[in-house]
Amino acid sequence: MAAERDIARLRQKYTGEGRAVALEWYRAHGLHQGLVPDAADWVQELLEGGVLQALSRPTFDPGKEVSADTLFGVAAASPSVDALTLWLEEADVPLILARVLPSQVGLTVSGVPWLRPWLKPDEDLVLGLIGQNARITVRVKHVVGEGRTARVRAYRAGREALEQAHALIRTVGGTPLWTTPLPQPVEGSPLELLSRPFALGEATRWSRTLRRPGLFVQHRLDARSLPPSVEKLEGPSPARIAPRAVGPARTSGGSVVAVTAANGRGGSGSTTTALALAGGLARLGSRVLLLGSDDPSSAIQLFGDQQPPTFTGAGSLTTGLVPSDPEEARNMVSRSRDLQYDIVVVDAGWQHRYLVGDSDLVLAVLTDRLSGGRSLWTDTKVVDGRPEYVRMWQWLDDAYVQWRAPEPDPVTVSMSFLDRMFALYVTARAEDGNAAVYDASDLEGIEEWWSDWEQIQFNLSARTRMGSSHHDDHDEDETVGWPVGEHVPQEGGVLDAWRTDFLQFLHAEGLARHPDHWARATAGWAKRHRERLEAGLAPGEQTEDEWSAILKAFLADTETNAVKEWGLAPWEKHRSRWAIAFIHDDDLLEPFKDLIEYEETPRKGTAIAHDLASQIRELPPMPVLGVLNRAPHDVDAGQLSDTASALTAHGLTGLVVLPDLIEWQMLWHDPSTLATPPPRAATTSLALARSVTKQLPQRVKGEQA
């Protein structure tokens, strides 16, 4: 305990935070990423640098000053690799918010662009960038604690501070921009504006300064001296705050965590999640047993014949193969509890999903891929500024796709069938000289050849225009171009003879299959085919007269609904233009596409939570922690927090986000990176491991410094 208190006091020298807070942080994180870690995410780093610039170089003066013995109003900080909490004196909070939140004063925009406050009952005030996960938590120094009373006081203090900040901006004639959830045009591009003031590598020093206010509160910095040198930021004991394998408390022996796809299907990334968790736990000092199947995509197959990598400190990783027999697999998991491991991680995936019932905690791997291409994070509103008649043309395009023309007569179907199959016949005969259409002794081949008749009947009924820009979902094989080549006859006596051979070969089979119309179809087909070839029409391609007849029938069937939707005058004036353009494959809509705007608004956390929870299928009633895998990097921090809170109503214990990192792919090429991952992957896996250990019982302390 004495060693822990020494470490906590050292952290206090850098951060200025209270001893209890520093001690709690060390017990939760250890020193794996240092005692006073830098931000792992570059956007977080830019945000912190931008906040310190706004505090040290304010653009307006409301006639107030922050408290002495603070870093431009920051009394203390609680830095982690993926988060930052700033501790402020209560009297300073309104002024600090007024300086860092964006406002327009005259022609000048002050504060950090796109920064917004997020506050809800029973939680601290959070400042986050719109559309980014970068965020800073604001806490008042004397409002400390985790009880209900402390949370209510924190909420009230945050709400009153925002109201007072709003009033301060008004006193200097400014307009707060942070009262609306969407960015305002005058705020520009946030990342560009945040990056602009910093020279190469300078943002890191600004961010580090904000994370280490304890070094400067006694020797107040002048704004002109910012940022301090690297040497000054190292503080009194750079070696002791450096990262090393000193871990927080281990979990109780024999805890079993099962990782599975929430929906019970493959492809969600449950194996990657299991690997990230196992690696993170081992780097935190736990002895981990990773169990998986003999499937090639299983976690333990990553290592092949090699041993898992060696971890620094007390942590270790061992792998084991889960038997294919369910009963044997359950027995193995049960026996694993009695072995000398702190945590057993089961890569249950979808193959061994039945093992989740034998675990203490389930990690349900979720995805943000929704049906229909919808976004999990935003709702899209289409603002169609096109003229009414253009929108009617769009409506006609959509209606035509859904329209079913009257069933074509069998003679037309058979003629179209002969057109298509004759083109294939000519190609084959030109190559091998064989006059036979197909092998008459191959019964299976005969059935396959004649099956195209039904497909052509369906295509003619659907009346989709092959090759048209209006319809992209057609069968690519329906239209067969006329063959070309040195030995392919294009017209004349040879081709007439081939037509005759073709019809004679099919005569008996055609009569047997289509006795009602085959004779009529073949009687006029040769002449029709010759005329179509001379006109340059490919098999399956309609003439303009045929298309005119089709569209006439379509417009007649559609007229009632069209007049009801658009009115009689636009219908009579503009329908013919649409039909002519359709026949000639002219795109009427392209010139007007820039008149369509798409407005995206962030979805509420309750709606996101509903969509995520709906992915979970057939999990037993037990603790379930949601893991959102391959999440984009630009997810709003407020959305994530709201979503995690809302998921508790669906029975989940929380939500952990694994961003979409290319670094995870490196595991499959170099398994040793599990022990020494790149910074972003290291931060993510440790955060996942800490989230899991918080939900499992504790026993002994890890190695001490």
N, C-alpha and C positions, 0 to 999 in steps of 0.2 A: 504493500500500500504506500510506503514511503516513496518508492521509486515512481509510482503513478503520480503522487502529488508533486514530485520534482518536475516531471514531464508537463503536468498541467501548469505549473508556475512558469515554466519556460515558454509555453504557448501563450500565456497571458502577456509576457513581455512583448510579444509581437502583435497580438491581436487586441489587447486591452480588455478582453471579455472577462466575466466573472469566473472565479475558480471552479465553482460547481459546473458551469457550462463547459469550461475547458476540459475538466475531468471526464464529464459525460461524453464529450466528443472523442477523446482518446480511447475510452473504453469501447466505443462503437466502431472506431475506424482503425485504431492502431497507427503504425507509422509506415504502412506499405506505400503510401504516396506522399510521405513527408508529414511533418507535424503542422506546417502552415502551407498547405498545397496551393499551387497556382490553378487557375481555371483550365480545364482540359479542352474546352470548346472555344474556338476563336471568336464566335459571335458573343459568347458570354464575356470574353476578354474585352471586346470592343465596347460592350455595354458598360462594363465597370469603368473602363477608361473614360468613356463619354460622361458618365455620372460624375467622376472626380473632376473632369474639366468644367462641367456645368457648376459644380460647387465652388471650385477655386477661382473661376473666372466668370462670375455672373454677369449677365447682359443688362440687368436692371437693378435699381436700388430702391427697395421699399422702405428704407430708413431703419432697418433692423440688422442686428448682428447675431451670429451664433455664439454659443457658449465658449468661454476660454477653455484651454486644455482639451481641445478636440481637433481632429483633422478636418478643418472646414465644416464642422458640425457633426462629424462622425466620431462618436465617443469610443466605439469598439466595433469589432467585426468577428464573425464566426465563419471562416472560409472552409469549404470542402471543394473537391475537384469539380463537382457538378452543381454547386450551389453557393450562395453567399448571403449571409444575414448581416445587416447593419444595425448596430445598437445606437440609439439616439437619445439625447435628453428630451424630455417631453416638450419643453418650451421651444426646442429647435425644429421639431418635426414639420410644422406648417411652412416655415421659411425654406427648409430643405426641399420639401415637395414642390413648392413654388419655383424653385430654381432648377430642379431636374426634370419636372414634367413639362412637356412642350406647350408653349403659349406664344401668341403673336402680340408683340408690342410695337406698334407702328408698322414699319416695313420689315422688322426683324423677328425671326423666330428664335426664341430662347429655349433652353432645355435640351433634352434628348429626343430627336424625332422618333415618332411611332411608339414612344413609351406610354404605357397606360397603367393606371392603378387598378388593382383587382382586390376586392374586399367583400367578404361574405361573413355572416354571423359565425362566431366561435373560431375564427381563423385570423391569422396575422395579415397585415397589409402586404401585398406583393406588387412589385413593379415589374412589368414584363413587356417585351417588344411584341408588337402585333405580328402574328404569323411566325414567331420564333419561340424556341424553348428557353431562351436566355431570360433570366429573371433574378431579382434581388428582393429578399424579404426584409421588411422594416419592422423593428421591434423597439419599444420604449424601454429604457433601462430599468425603471423601477417596476414595470409590469412583467414579472417573471413568474413562471410556474406553468404547470400543465393541467391544472384543475379547471373546472367549469367557470369558477369566478374569475380566474386570471384570463381565460379566453374571452369572456364577455367584456372585461375591462379593455383588453387589447382591441377588440372590435370597436368599442365605443370611442377609444382614443384615436383609432385610425379614421373613423368616420368624421369626428370633429376636426382632425388635422386636415383632411381633404377640404372640408368646408372653409376652414380658415385660410388654406392655401388659395382657394378660389377667390376669396375676398382680397387677399394680398395682391393677386394679379390685377384685380379690378381697380385697386387703389392707384396703380401706375398707368391706368388706361389700357391695360392689356386684355386679350381674349384667350381664356384657357382653351386649348385644342384637345385636351385629354378627357373632356367630358363626353365625347362621342367615341363609340367603339371602333369606328373605321378611320383610317388615316385621311388627313385633309391634304388637298393639293399642295399647300404651301410647305408641307413637311418634307416633300421630295422623297428621294430614295434613302431609306435609313442606313443600310450598310455602307453605301457610298459616302454619305455624310459623316458617319461615324469613323470611317477609315481615313478620311481626308486629312484630319489634323495630325495624324501620327506618321512619323518617319518609320522606316523599316525596323521592326523589332521594338519600337517605342511603346506600342499599346500594351505589351507585356509588363513593362515597368510601371505604367499608369495603373494597370489592374492590380499589380502586386502591391503598390503603395496603398490602394484602397483596402486591400486585404490585411495590411500590417500597420494599422493606425497607431498601435501601441508604441512603435518605434519613434513616432513623431509628435505625439500629443504634448509631451513635455518640452519639446523644442519645435515650436510652431513653424511650419514651412511657409515660405513666401511663395506666392503663386508663380513668380518668375523663376523659381528654382526647381520647378516641377518638369519632368519627373526626376526623382533622386537617382543617383548613380547606382549601378548594380552592387557596388561594394556597400553602400549605405543600406540598401535593401536586404543585404545578407544578415544584418543584425549582429548581436553579440555571440551567437553560437551557431554558425552555419552548418557545421558538421553534425551537431546534435539534432537539427531539424530536417536533415536530409532523409530521403526515403530509405527504409531498410525493413527487413523481415521481422517486425515486431507486431504481434497480432492482438486483436481484441479477444473477448471471451469465446471459448469454444462452445458448441452446442452440446446438449446431452447426448451421451452415447446411444447409438442404435436408432437415431431418427431416420425415417425413410421419406424421401421426397420423390414423387413420381411426376415425370414430365410427359405430357400427352397433348395431342392436337385437340383443341376444344371441340371441333366438329367431328372428330373421329376419323378424319381422312388424312392422307399424306400430303406433303407439299407445304405445310404451314411453317416449317422450320423448328419442329420440336427437338430434333437431334442437335442442331446448332445451339438451341437454348440449353439443352442438357450439358453440352460441352462447356458453354460459357459459365454455367452455374458451377460445374465441377471444378473448372479452373479457378474461378473466383474464390470458391470456398477453400481450395488448397492454398491459394496465395494469402488468404486470411489466417492460415495456420491450422485448418481442420484436416483431419485424416479422412479422406474421401474414398468410398468404394463406388465406382461407376459400373452399373450393370446394363447390358444391352444384348440384342439378339445377334444371330449370325447373318442377318440381312446385310448386303453390301453397303447400304446407306446408314447402318447403325453406328452409334457413337463409338463403340469399342473397335469396330472395323477400321476406324481411322488410323489406328496404330499398327495394324497388320501384325507382323511377327516381332515388332519392336516393343520395348517396354515404354510405358508412359514417361514423360519427362520428369526430371527431378526438380523439386521446388525448394527455394531457399527457406530457411526457418523451419518451423515444426510441421508445416503442411506436407501432405503427400497424396498421391493419386494411385489407386489400384483399380484394375478392370476385371470384370467377370462376365461370363457368358450365361445368359438366361436360357434354360432348357425350353424346347419347343412345346413340351407337354405342360398344359396350364397348372395341373396339380403339382408337378415337380417345380415349376417356376415359383409358385406361391410358397412352397416349402423352402426354396432357396432364399427368397426375400426374408422369410421369417427367421431362418438361421443367421442371416447376415446381421440381424439386430444384436446378436450375442457376440459378434466378433469385435476386434479392437479398432472400430471405426467410429468417427464422430457422426458422420452423415453418410447414408447410402442414397445415391442418386440413381433412379431407374429411368432409363430412356425407354419409356413405354410406347412412345409413338402411337401408331394405330394397331400394330401387330399384337402388342401385349397390353392393350388398354385395360384388360380385366385386372391388372395388378394395381390400379389406382386405389381399389378398395382395401389394399393391404398396406397403404402408406399413411403417414401422419399429415402430409400436406400435398396437395395436387397443384402443379403448375399447368394451367390450361392455356395453351399457346393460341393466341388470337391473331387475326389478320385484318388489315384495313381495306381489303378488297371486297367490295360489295357487288351484288348482282346488278346487271344493267349498266355497269361502268360508273355508278354513282360514287361520289366522294363521301368518305366517312366524316370528313372535317368541315366541309362547306356545303351550303345550299346554293344552287345556281338559279338565278332569275334571268330569263331571257327578255330583253327589251327590244322588241322588233319595230324598228323605225322605218321599215320599207312601206311604199305606197300600198293602199288596200288591194289594188289589182295584182300586185306582185305577190302579196300574201295569199291571194286567191289561187294564183298559179302554183304556189307551194302546196296549198291544200289539195289541188287537183293531182299534183304529183303523188302525194301521199295516198289520196283516195284511189288512184289508179293501181298502186301496188296492192291494195287490199281487194280490188275488184276482181270478180271472177266472171269471165265472158261466158256466154252460152256454150255448152259442149259442142265441139266441132263435129261435123258429120264424119262417119268412118271413111268415106272416100277421100276426104281431104287429109285425114290422118295417114292413110296408107300411101298417098302420093308423097307426103312429106317424108314418110319413112323410107320410101324408095329413093328419094333425092339423097338423103343422108347416106344410106347404105351403098348406093351406086358410087358415090364419091370414094368411099373406102375400097370398094371393089376395083375401081379403076386404078387406084394407087397400088394395090396388091398385084393386079394382073400386069401392070407396067413393069413391075420388078421381077416377077417370076414366070410370066407368060401362062399361068394356069387359068383356064376359063371357068373353073369351078368357083362358085361363090363361097362355099365352105365345104368341109369334109362331111359328106353325107353319112359316114359311118360313126361319127362322133356325136352321140345323142346329147351329151351334156353341152357340147359346143353349139349344137343346133338351138337348144333352148336359150342359151345365152345370147345368140345372134338375134333371135326373134323377140327377145324381151325388150328390145329398144322400142318396139311398137307402142307399148304401154307408156313408156317414158315420153315419147313424142306426143301421145294423146294428152298427157298431163301438161306438158309444156305449152301446147297450143291452147289448152284451157286457161292456163295462167296468163297467157298473152304477154309475156315479158319480152321486151325488145332487146335482142341480143346485141351486145356491143354498145348499147346506149349509155350515155352518161347519167341518164335518169335512174337506172336500175343496175346496181352493182352486185346483187345477190343471185344472179342467174347461174345456171349450170354451164360451166365453161365449155363442156363438150357438146352442148346442144347444136351449136352452129359449127359445121365442118366446112372449111374452105375447099374450093375446087382444087384438086391436085395439079401441080405444075412439075415440069421436068422434061428432059430430052425425049423420053420414050412414052410420054403421056399424050394421047391424042386429045386435041382440044375441040374438034368438031369435024364433021364430014362422014364419009362412008364407014371408016373404021369404028368411030364412036357409035354410029347407028348399029353396026353389027354387034358391038359389045352390049348395047342396050338390049338387043334381041336375045343374045346369049344369057344375059342377066335375068330377063323376064322368064325365059323358057326354063331355066334352072329352078326358079322359085315357084313356077306355076302350080304344081301339084300340092306342095306344102302350103302355099298361100291360100288355095281353095279350101284345103282342109281346116286351116285355122280361121279363115274369115270368109266363109261361104256366101254371106249375104252381100258382100260388096267388092270382093277381090277382083272379079272379072271387070266390073265397071272402072275400078281404079287403074288397072293395068291397061285398059283399052285406050285411055287418054293420056297416060303418063308420059310416053316417049315424046309426043308432040309438045306437051307442057314443059318437059325437062329441057328440050332443045331451045324453046323460047326463053326460058329463064336463064339458060347459060349464055345466050346471045345478049341478054339484057344485063349480064354481069352480076346476077344474083347468086349468092352462096346458098347451099342447102340450108333450109330452115329460115331464110331471110324473106320477110314479107315485101310485096310490092307496095307502092304508095296507095294504089286502089284498095289493096287488102287492109292496109293500115287505116285508111279513111273509113272503111266499113267498120273496123274494130272500134275506132274512136267515136264514131257516130253512135254505136251501141252503148259505149261507155258514157258519153255525155247525156244520152237519153235516160240511162239508169240513174245518173247522178244529179240530174237537174233539180229535182225537188229539194234535196238536201242542200245543194249549192245555193239556190235562191233563198232558202231559209237562213243560211249562214251569212251570205254576202249581199243579198238583195238582187232584184231583177235587173236593174240597170248595169251594174258591173258585170253580171253574168252574160248578158247579151252583148256587151261591148268587147269583152276581153277573152271569152272562151275560145273563139276561132284562132286568135293569135297563139294561144297555148297549144292547140291541136296541130297547127302548122309547124310550130317549133318542135313539137314532139316527133312528128313524122320525119323531119329533117335533122333530128338529133342536135338542135340548137339549145344551148343552156341559157334560158331566160333569167335565171336567178343569179348567176355569177356577177353581173355588174352591180348588183344591189347588196352583196354580202357584207360590205363594210357598214351598212346601216343597221346591222344586228349587233347589239351589245350584250355582254354577259356580265351580270353583277353577282359576285360571290360574297356571301356573308357567312361568318363562322356559325357552325351549328352549336346548339346548346349541349352541355355535358350530359343532360338527361337523355337526349335523343341519341347521342353517340353511345352512351352506356347501353341503351336498349338494343342498338344494332350489334354491339359486341356481345352482350349477354345472349342474344338470340342464336349465336354461333355454337353455344355450349350444348352438347348432346349427351344424354345418358351418363352423367357423372353421379356417383353416390353422394348422399348428404354428408359432407365432410368439409374441412377447410379447403377452399380453392382460391389460389392467387392467380389473377389474370396476368398474362405476359403478352404484350402487344409487340409482335415481332416485325422486323423490317419497316418500322415506322419512318416516315419522312423526317428530315431534320428541321423543317420549318413549321412544326406544330406549335401552336400557341400554348404557353405555359398555363395560362388560366383555363383553357379548354381541358388540358390534361388533368389538372387538379379537380375541376368540376366533374370530369368523367370518372375519376377514381372514387370520388365521394358518392356519385350516383350509382356506381356499381355495387356498393354495399347493400342497396335496396334489392339487388338481384341475387344476393347471397354470397358475393365474392368478398374476400378479405382485403383486397386492394388491387392495384394495377402497377406493373413495372413495364417500362418502355425500353425495348431494344432497338436502337436506330438502325437503319439500313447502312451497314458498313461493309466496304469491300474487304476490310481486314479479316472478317470471318472466313472469307474464301481461302485465305492463306493457311488456315488450319489443315485443309485437305491436302496441301502441298508440303507443309512443314509442321507436323504435330508438336514440335518443341515450342512453338509460339504460344501454346496453351499456358506454359509456365512464365514466358516473357513476352506477352502480347504488346502490340503497339499501343501508344497512350490512349487513343479513343476506345479501343476494344478493352483495354485494362480498366478504364473508368466504368464502362458499361457492365462488365462482368462482376466487378466488385460491388457496384450498386445492386445488382441482382442478388448476389450472395448475401449482402447485408439485409436486404428485404426478406430473404428467406430465413436467416438466422433470427431476426426479430420475432418471427412467428413460431419459433421452436424454443423449448426450454434451455436454460443455460446451466453450465456446471462449473468448470474451473477456468481460471484465467490463463491466457496464452503467455508466451515468453515475454518477459519484461525487459525494459531497457536499463 
